[in-house]
Amino acid sequence: MKIAGGIFLIVMGGLMLIKPNLMWKISESWKTKSNSGATDLYILIVRIAGIILAIGGIVAFFIN
C-alpha cells in the first residue's frame, strides 16, 4: 500500500510541477466568470506543493 501511495504522490507532484495551469483549470476555473487564468502566485504555490508531494512520495518508498 505504501508503494501505491508513493507512486500516487510522485505522479501528482510531477503533474503539479509540469502542468500547474491544468491544476488551475480542474480546481479553480469554475469559480470565476472572467476565466482570466492562473496568477503567477498560484502557479508558484502549486509548483512548490508539487515538489513537496514528490519528495513525500519518494520518502514513502523508504519508510518501513
C-alpha positions in Angstrom: 0.0 0.0 0.0 2.9 2.4 0.7 4.2 1.8 -2.8 0.9 2.7 -4.4 0.7 5.8 -2.2 4.2 6.8 -3.0 3.6 6.4 -6.8 0.4 8.5 -6.5 2.2 11.3 -4.7 5.0 11.3 -7.2 2.6 11.4 -10.1 0.5 14.2 -8.6 3.6 16.1 -7.6 5.0 15.8 -11.2 1.7 16.9 -12.7 1.7 19.9 -10.4 5.2 20.8 -11.3 4.8 20.3 -15.1 1.2 21.5 -15.6 0.1 24.0 -12.9 -2.4 25.6 -15.4 -4.1 22.2 -15.8 -4.5 22.0 -12.0 -6.0 25.5 -12.0 -8.5 24.5 -14.7 -9.6 21.5 -12.8 -9.8 23.1 -9.4 -10.4 26.8 -9.7 -11.6 27.8 -13.2 -15.3 27.1 -12.4 -15.1 29.7 -9.6 -14.6 32.7 -11.9 -16.6 34.2 -14.7 -13.8 36.0 -16.5 -11.7 32.9 -17.0 -8.6 35.0 -16.8 -6.3 32.1 -16.0 -4.0 31.3 -13.1 -2.0 34.1 -11.5 1.8 33.9 -11.1 1.5 33.4 -7.4 -0.9 30.5 -7.8 1.5 28.8 -10.3 4.4 29.3 -7.8 2.4 27.8 -4.9 1.2 24.8 -6.9 4.8 24.1 -8.1 6.1 24.3 -4.5 3.3 22.0 -3.4 4.2 19.6 -6.3 7.8 19.5 -5.1 6.7 18.7 -1.5 4.4 15.9 -2.8 7.0 14.4 -5.0 9.5 14.4 -2.1 6.9 12.8 0.1 6.3 10.1 -2.4 10.0 9.3 -2.6 10.2 9.2 1.2 7.2 6.8 1.3 9.3 4.2 -0.5 12.0 4.2 2.2 9.8 4.3 5.3 9.0 0.9 6.8 
